Structure formats: C-alpha cells, structure tokens
C-alpha cells in the first residue's frame, strides 16, 4: 500500500470525476493500491476543463479522498487521455473509489507509505467487497 499526495483540484478530478492519469516528472515501478491524498496547497494553474469538472465540489485539503490502483506508468507517448500532460510520466489509475468522508492527514512527497492507523481508517469507510477488490485483500 502506498499513498500519493496530489494538489487540488487534480485530486478531486481523480476522486470524483474521470481523471485516470496522474502526471509526474518521475517514473515509478510500483503497481498496486494507492491512497489518493490531497495536498494542503492548491494548484491554480488549470484550465477550463478542470474548472468545469470541479465547479461544485468542495476541494478538501490535506486529506485522503479516495483509493485506487496504479496499474501502469509510462513516458509521454502523445496524448493518451485528455488529462495527460506532455513531457511527463503518466501513472495510470484504475478502480478509483471515492471515500464517503475525507480523512485528514499530512502527506509527503513522492509515493509514501501510509501509517497503519490511516489505512485502518480508510478500510472502515469501504465495504468488504471494495476493500477486497481494490486493496486486493481477503474479505475480513
């Protein structure tokens, strides 16, 4: 299990809309479950597509918003999705599941290992089936 801190409004676009690529200047070999964590700062450099998607959403800062799976990472190969940024590595996300309630927590840079207490709080908000499927755990 890893977590990835993402600035708003991008984290909300992943959790509540159809953004399934996270753009980074560094690659990862990690494949598996990831907590989608919103940073404490906003990225004000976004266009009308993002504004339209997150217009009526509350942009929680410093909180885990969703769980997902990183299923691939590849260098920019053109525009693989409308959310892809050129000259970046694209972390391909799947099985994104928004949490009913954001969980406040301080994040970190790069992919980071969330503490057990945070993972337990996430599990409390997921059904057994979702935890088993997205987190690849046995139903408890």
N, C-alpha and C positions, 0 to 999 in steps of 0.2 A: 504494500500500500504506500502510495506517495500522495503528496499534495502539490498543487501548483497555484501560486499567487498570480492573479491576473487583475490588471487595473479595470475599473469601471469606465465606460459602460460595456466593455468587452466581456466581462464575467457574466453580466446579466444576459447578453446576447447568446452566450453558451447555455446558461441555465434555463432561460425562458423563451428563447427563440431558436433559430435553426443554424446558428454558428457552430460548425463541427470541425473547425480547424483553428488551432492556436498558433500564431506566428511568433517565432523566436529566431534570434540570430545565432543560436547554438543548437546542435542536434542532440537527440537522446536515443539511447538503445533500449530504454525502459518501455515495456509493454505491460499493461495491466491496469488495475483500478487506480483512480486518482480522485482526490477531493478537489473540487473547483472552489478556490478561495479568492475572495475579492480583496484587493489591496485597500489600504487606507487613503489612497490618493486617486483622484480622477485623471483620466487622460482626456484632455479637452480637444485633442486633435482627431476628430472623427467627422465623417461626412453625413449627408442626409439619409443614407441607408440605415446607419446606426441610430440616428435620431428618430427615424420613423418606427424602428423596432422597439426601442426602449422608452418611447414617449411617455407612457402612463405607468411605468414601473418605478417602484422605489429602488433606488440604487444603494443597497446596503454596502457599507464599507467595513473592511476588517472582519469578514465572516465567511464561513463555509456556506455556499449556496446550493451545491449540487454534488453528485457523484457521477463519474463517467469512467470510460475505459480508453486508454491510449492504445490504439491498435496499429499505428504506423507512424513513422516520421520520415519525411523525405525532403530533399532540397527542392527549391522552387523549380517547377517543371512547366512553367506557363501559369495559367490561372486555373487551378484545379477546382476551386469553388469561388463564388463571389466574395467570400471572406478572406481569401488567400492574399498575402502580401508578397510582392516581388522581392527577390534577393533575401528571402528568409527561409528557414526550415519550417515545415508545416507539420505540427503534431496533429494527427488525425484522431478525432474523438468519436466514440460510439456509445450507445446505451446511456446517454445523458439522462439523469433523473434529478429533477429539482427537489430540494428538501422542502417540506411544508413550512419550516421556520428556519431562518438563517441562524447559524451558530457562531457567535462572536469568538474570534481567536486571532492572535497575532501571527502573521505568516512569515515567510522567509524568501530569499531569492533562490533561483533555480528550482529543481524538483526537491522537495524536502520530505522528510519522514514525519508524519503527524504523530503526536503522542497518543498512547493507548486511550487515555481519557477522552480525547477528541474523537477518535474512531468509534468509541463506545457511544458517544452522544449522537453521532451520525447514524449508527446502527439502530438506535432507539426510534429514529424517525422513518426507518424503512420497513416495509413488510418483509416477512421471512423470505418470500419468493424473490423480491427485488434484491435483498442482500445476497441471497444465494446466487442469483443470476449475474448481477453487476459486479459484486465483490468476489464472485467465484468461491463462495464459502458454502459449507454444508448448512442446510436449514437447521437452526438450533431449536 
